């Protein structure tokens, strides 16, 4: 009996020391959610809209196994551009909704993406930026990764604009390179 109690105390202590993102076997905790890549891609596209006149070759690569740090991507300064385009406003609105959703779901506790998610993300790296965002948002919706109704509505609205080749959103990002996942 004492040995079992000692074992339970040791396991509890190990969990407290390791934290939420690492299992007791010191293995990283990867997410199956498409919410974090949705935030990353929208953030990337917001940055792209500022660089679109000068440089379509702005590349960022994510290996999918690095910690998800929302503190660095959640703080887009909405006042940095006095004359935001409708596309920038739409992307900023979606970004805000996705970040609130991610914080509510405590997505920051994960160290990266599961192999299943990473495989889909790698495949989207071969698409256009329009197709990449559409695929990731559809995956997030179909897998029920988005829980809040306002976030679902915002994602649906963006998907409809991505499917419409005459929309401002489509026209703005159609020539952007997709975010590269390796």
N, C-alpha and C positions, 0 to 999 in steps of 0.2 A: 504494500500500500504506500509506503514512504517513497519507494522508487517511482511509482506512477505519479505521485504528487510532485516529486522533484523534477520529473520529465515535463509535466505540464507547466511548471514554473519556468523551466528553461526555455520551452517553446514560446511562452508568452513574452519572456524577456527578449528573446531573439526577434520576435515580431516588432516589439517596441523599438529595438535598436536599429533594425533594418529599415523601418519606415514602410509606407504604403506601396511604393513603387517596386519593391524588390521582394521576391518570395523568400521563404525561409531557406531555400536551397541556393540563395544568392543568384537566382536567375532573374533577368530583367522582366518586367511586366509590360507586354506589348498589347496595344489596343486593336480591336477588330472594327472600330468605328471609322466612318468616312468623314466625321465631323472635323477632326484636326486638319486633314489635307484640304478640306473645303475652306477652312480659315486661311491656310497657307496660300492656296491658289488665288483666293480673292484678294488677299494682301498683296501678293505679287502683281496681280493685274492692276490694282490701284496704283502701285509704284510705276508700272508700265505706262499708264495713261499720262504720267508726267514726263516720261522719257520718249513718248511715241514720235515726236517731231525730230529728235536728234539721234535716237539709237534704238533700233528694233532688236539689237543683239544682246540686250541686257539679260544675262543668264544667272540663275541661281540653281544650285543642285542640293538635293536633300538625299541622304543615304537611307532614310527611313528607320534607322536604328539609333539615332541620337535622341536625347531627351526632348520632349515637347515643352518648350518654354513660352507660355502665353504672355509672360510679362514683356517679352521683346516684340511680339507681333500684335499685341492687343492695343497698344497705345498709339494708334494712328492719330496724328495731329490734324483734326478736321479743319483747322483754321490755316493750314499751311498754303492753301491755294484760295485766294479771294474769289476767283471766278471759276468755281467748279462746274464742270460740264454735267449734263444730265446723267451721263454714264458714270462719272465719278461719284455723284450723289447716290445713284442706285447701288454701286459697289460698296460705298461707305456704309449705307444703310444695311445691306446684307452682311457686311463684315461685323457691324455692331451686333446684329441679331445672332450671328454664329458665335461670336466671342461670349456673349451672355449665356448662350446655350452651353458652350464648352465649360464655362465656369460653374454653371449650375450642375452639370454632370461630373464635375471634378476630373476632367480629361487630363489635366496637368500631372496627374499621378503616374501616367504611363511614360515609359522610356523610348517608345517608338511604335512602329506599326507591326502587326502580325505579318507573317509571310503571305497570307491570302490578300491582305490589303495592299501590301507592297507590290505584289505581282500585278494587280490591277493598275496601281499607280505607275509602274514601269511601262505598262502598255499605253497608258494615256500620254506618256512622254513622247510617243511617236505620232500623236494627233496634233491638231491645231489647238490653240488656246481656247477657242470657242468650244470645240468638242471635248477638251479635257475638263473644263468647268462643268459642262452639261453632264458628262458621265459621272463625275464625282458627286455632284448634287443629286442626280438620280439615284446613285448608289446609297447615299445618305438617307434619302427619303424611302427607298424600297426596303432598306434594312432597319427602318424605324430608328435611325440614329438621331433624328431630329424629333424632339418631344413636344416642344412648345408650338402652339398653333401659329403665333406670329412668325416664328422662324420658318415653319413649313410653308406658310403663305409667301414669305419673302423669297424662299428658294423656288417655289412654283412660278412666281412672277418672273424671276431671272431666267428660268428654264424656257418659259414661253418666249421671252425676248431672244434667247440664244437660238431658238428654232425658227425665228423670223429673220430672214436675211436682210430685211429692210429696217430693222430696229436700230436705234442709235447704239445700243450695247453691242450688237453684232458688228455693225460697221466700224466701231472703234477698236474692237479687239481682234478682228478677223485676221490681221496680219501679224499679231504678236506670236512669239515663240511660246510653246508650252513650258510650264515649270518642269524641270528635269528631275526625275527620281531615278537613282542608281542602285 
